């Protein structure tokens, strides 16, 4: 309980101090603008509030009072002649209280350049599109400081231009380049740099077609060389290639089984019985004339003739 009371007391004390500080803090001027003079609007209608206008160059952090615009009750200051390119700030004062300052460029439209990029083959065209009065006020003492480099790298390369149009040459096609521009007055930086603008360097249509033709011709030549080389290789080594592509020699399975002794012997036996030849038994072969003569002799005579040696000799001779 005591802890909760302590927290509430501390919060109340902080709120009171903050309210007291807010009451003591003087409101800042509003709508500060700078051209040939500095203009602003009072933050409150309370009487007795005075204003002080200060300036500094862009390469310095020290603020200087502008003579004739210190502790003034006016809402304008036209004592800027001869100051060149400067930054200004306006602050309100009442007694010992001082408001927060409000900064502005001398030219409201000239604090930071507006940049537009156009990429071409190997080129990057930088256009500063905003037309401001810095050139009119400073003449030849005004320039554009252009820094550029590859995307992701520090912008180191610098070119200065007295015109709002700058062409950066000799850039790598296909690379992405970034550009940042800042004003220079009397060789000193003025205002704040522009945001980085990046563009990829594109190749032209003519170059792209030329590259396509080159790639096509090269591919065709390589393909032709490959085909000719492959043809010559096959011609010279066709025998080895044929031998290499032949399947390995292998005996059929039944031969392997037979040679290994596993082939069944009954498979070798004939399944069909041999044909029996039918023929007449011939004991004697004789000519038809002899056969016709046999009909002229009786059987007894023929038996005698067969038994006689002369007849047997005759038969042997005929055979």
Steps between C-alpha positions, in 0.01 A plus 500: 500500500779738590678411174188589300468833677866573424449433130193724486684779679795477262270506195317806635826683560621428144169620357519826696859564393415427138204739511714769658767453235238518226371823640855642509584381145437765241331393178712514182420716196293340227509498118863607464594563138798659330537661160641853475387548861409283798131474586324330791180497696479547879404193695283703740337840512649578839667842504867549589635209295807585295678307227863447401618384158836321458691355206778255433678372194445139404858404583483646851309408814525843661200736484541876464245773571378695202552869568167685524306178574585448868232539768256636243126502535456481124417177318735563210870555442637640174868531596623203292678687223863407466471182706506266200382144553405467864270310734288705739314434824243703694437477873257680734607667825306634796699608802722211599303248295611396154309277259641224289643627172344428161745454214449572132704542186552842356284387207213284609515298177879469491612305804527170315514433124233291333665249271371297207707223338486359148715202402629415154768270367809579708351836601311649789329834448443706815237775490442746781132563443437774755571848372607711797635848550842400630644531151344841456640622831848352470564477126816309413572443869219243508552138395353154537722252678419154363625187674445158345612140532384142477204396707609377842834682483606834635438793266856614431503629145411867480413734216401864522258653255397860442189387312200298611587225251794263543596188303715239672682284245699176486274303732475120499194362324285290731634667815285704736629849586384747765521880490480767769505874430577798724522872441832684500514874568837669476659154496335412832219247554161653553181350635449127534584229246225342296387148561686233307347412166602174333462370146623195309700567186307340216646389169358645180271306268767494231760360737255242632421375146869494418571290809219260407641455148851448636382238747297321232792488253739381770260227609452385140875482439560307820221259412646448152848435639354256752309307231803481267728392783256234614464370144879471454536329835238241413655442156847440641395285793187331368642151553584565862166669552319203340697258716427704808128513426471123433335307782729254681512143366311258723406137457131415523384368832435144380860474371631615832282245677618222269867585542461524874330158509162629617329452164246207520611203295148404406483820303758352260305182433282476192138521570396343176553128404694431182301419193500139397576445134296241320667318208495168324787263541672439171718196470564493126505776248461402137414658172160488348627293208622235737173523680315447170718201417412343826145465392616287205675241718345278754572558865723198529715621222534839657613353825761304317617799317538695826696218645735465205826687519452657164176651601647644815786649302250661269316651786821630651595653174166670464527637846 
